[in-house]
Amino acid sequence: MAKVTVPRSQVEGFKPVEGSIYDVRLDGFDPKFTKKGDSINLRPKMVIVNHAEHNDQRLFDNLNTGAWYLQDFAHCFGCEMEVTGDGLALPGEFQGPDDQPTQWTYVGPLLGRVGKVRVIVTQGQGGKDQNAIDQFYCQVPGCHEKHSTKLTK
């Protein structure tokens, strides 16, 4: 049987982008339960756009369903949260079996929208540099909400 080999540089992942403000496009979500199983990481698929060097590079964020910055995320893409009976929800919906988030498909106005984020470089597991989104910039006209300005600690 033949061995399949790849250069080490291909399995090390993306090199982090430098800390800056970037335009990002939301291409969807890749949801899954947290390790504890008590909430869901929505894992938005965001890619850098309008940048000569880093165009189409993916940025990662868990965006847990219990995160305090869900509204910041929605407003970043110019969408208001939807009012529900007892709170607020991301606009649109996730379709699929309630107990199997890995099979969910997002349908809604956030798809394909472009927003602005501030990205920083942090230390990840093993001491490797990685990117983190430190702020989502609001694009909702006339918004008076107080948005988070430092998501990382």
Backbone torsions as a table, in degrees:
resi	resn	phi	psi	omega
1	MET	NA	140.0	-178.9
2	ALA	-80.3	146.3	175.9
3	LYS	-92.4	138.0	175.5
4	VAL	-97.6	123.3	-179.9
5	THR	-124.3	151.7	176.0
6	VAL	-137.6	152.9	175.7
7	PRO	-63.7	146.1	179.7
8	ARG	-54.5	-35.1	-178.0
9	SER	-61.1	-25.2	-179.0
10	GLN	-80.4	-23.3	-178.2
11	VAL	-98.5	-1.6	179.8
12	GLU	-84.4	-9.3	179.4
13	GLY	86.7	-177.9	-179.4
14	PHE	-69.5	143.4	170.1
15	LYS	-75.6	134.3	-179.0
16	PRO	-60.3	146.7	174.4
17	VAL	-79.7	158.1	177.8
18	GLU	-70.5	152.2	178.6
19	GLY	-61.1	127.7	-178.6
20	SER	-174.6	-176.5	174.0
21	ILE	-100.5	130.6	-177.0
22	TYR	-129.0	151.4	167.1
23	ASP	-83.6	134.4	177.5
24	VAL	-129.9	145.9	176.4
25	ARG	-108.5	137.1	177.2
26	LEU	-91.0	116.3	-178.3
27	ASP	-101.7	1.0	178.9
28	GLY	140.8	-163.7	-179.1
29	PHE	-135.8	157.1	177.3
30	ASP	-131.7	68.4	-170.7
31	PRO	-71.9	149.2	171.6
32	LYS	-158.8	156.9	177.8
33	PHE	-63.7	150.1	172.3
34	THR	-68.3	169.5	179.0
35	LYS	-58.2	-38.3	178.6
36	LYS	-72.9	-23.4	-179.4
37	GLY	80.6	10.4	-176.4
38	ASP	-97.5	-3.8	176.1
39	SER	-157.4	-178.7	-175.2
40	ILE	-125.7	132.5	170.2
41	ASN	-88.4	117.2	-176.9
42	LEU	-75.7	-23.9	176.3
43	ARG	44.7	70.0	179.9
44	PRO	-62.2	142.1	176.8
45	LYS	-94.2	98.7	-178.9
46	MET	-114.4	135.0	177.2
47	VAL	-125.2	144.3	177.9
48	ILE	-70.2	135.5	176.8
49	VAL	-129.7	165.2	176.9
50	ASN	59.9	35.2	179.6
51	HIS	-137.6	122.6	-174.4
52	ALA	-59.8	-41.9	-174.6
53	GLU	-87.7	-35.2	-171.7
54	HIS	-114.4	15.9	-179.2
55	ASN	-54.0	135.7	177.3
56	ASP	72.6	6.2	175.5
57	GLN	-77.7	135.6	-176.6
58	ARG	-81.4	142.3	172.2
59	LEU	-114.3	142.5	-175.2
60	PHE	-110.1	143.8	171.6
61	ASP	-156.9	137.1	-179.8
62	ASN	-71.0	-38.5	-176.4
63	LEU	45.3	68.2	179.5
64	ASN	-66.8	147.1	-179.1
65	THR	-61.7	-17.4	176.8
66	GLY	-99.4	7.9	-176.4
67	ALA	-68.4	140.3	179.0
68	TRP	-71.1	-12.6	-174.7
69	TYR	-107.1	22.9	176.3
70	LEU	-58.4	-42.2	179.3
71	GLN	-66.0	-39.6	176.9
72	ASP	-57.7	-42.1	179.7
73	PHE	-61.8	-51.7	-178.8
74	ALA	-61.5	-44.2	-179.5
75	HIS	-65.3	-30.0	177.1
76	CYS	-56.9	-34.2	-178.6
77	PHE	-98.6	15.4	173.8
78	GLY	77.2	18.3	-178.3
79	CYS	-115.9	139.2	175.6
80	GLU	-80.9	153.3	172.7
81	MET	-69.9	153.2	177.3
82	GLU	-91.8	137.9	177.9
83	VAL	-81.3	127.3	176.1
84	THR	-111.2	179.9	-178.7
85	GLY	-52.7	-41.9	-175.4
86	ASP	-127.5	18.1	179.8
87	GLY	178.3	-149.5	-179.4
88	LEU	-124.1	152.9	179.9
89	ALA	-138.2	153.7	172.8
90	LEU	-58.0	144.0	178.1
91	PRO	-66.3	145.9	-177.5
92	GLY	90.0	-164.9	-179.8
93	GLU	-152.1	159.2	174.3
94	PHE	-102.1	121.4	-178.5
95	GLN	-101.8	138.0	-179.9
96	GLY	141.9	176.8	-178.9
97	PRO	-62.4	129.6	-177.5
98	ASP	-53.3	-35.7	-175.0
99	ASP	-92.5	9.1	-179.1
100	GLN	-136.6	73.0	-176.2
101	PRO	-60.3	-24.6	178.7
102	THR	-65.1	-14.3	178.3
103	GLN	-102.4	3.9	-179.1
104	TRP	-73.3	147.0	172.3
105	THR	-124.5	129.1	179.1
106	TYR	-84.0	132.7	174.5
107	VAL	-126.7	117.8	-179.1
108	GLY	170.3	-179.1	-171.6
109	PRO	-74.4	-12.4	-179.1
110	LEU	-72.7	-27.1	-176.1
111	LEU	-59.3	131.0	175.9
112	GLY	79.9	-4.8	179.3
113	ARG	-74.4	153.1	178.5
114	VAL	-113.6	132.6	177.6
115	GLY	-131.9	176.6	178.5
116	LYS	-113.9	136.7	177.3
117	VAL	-133.6	151.8	171.2
118	ARG	-99.8	125.9	-178.4
119	VAL	-109.7	137.9	174.0
120	ILE	-122.6	166.3	175.2
121	VAL	-104.7	127.4	179.7
122	THR	-125.0	172.9	175.4
123	GLN	-90.8	125.6	178.4
124	GLY	-98.8	-164.8	177.7
125	GLN	-61.2	140.6	179.7
126	GLY	74.2	10.7	178.1
127	GLY	76.8	8.7	179.7
128	LYS	-79.6	143.8	175.0
129	ASP	-67.1	140.6	174.9
130	GLN	-147.3	162.7	179.1
131	ASN	-91.1	151.5	172.7
132	ALA	-142.0	143.8	176.1
133	ILE	-84.8	121.3	-175.9
134	ASP	-98.5	-20.0	178.9
135	GLN	-160.7	139.7	170.3
136	PHE	-103.9	126.5	-178.0
137	TYR	-90.9	129.2	-177.2
138	CYS	-68.7	136.0	175.8
139	GLN	-125.0	20.1	177.7
140	VAL	-87.0	117.9	-179.2
141	PRO	-57.4	132.8	176.5
142	GLY	70.7	15.6	-177.3
143	CYS	-65.4	137.3	177.8
144	HIS	-119.2	12.0	179.9
145	GLU	-73.4	151.7	174.6
146	LYS	-89.3	116.6	-178.7
147	HIS	-100.6	151.0	178.6
148	SER	-67.3	138.0	-178.9
149	THR	-112.4	-7.3	178.4
150	LYS	-148.4	96.8	-176.7
151	LEU	-82.8	-23.6	-180.0
152	THR	-98.6	158.4	-179.2
153	LYS	-111.9	NA	NA
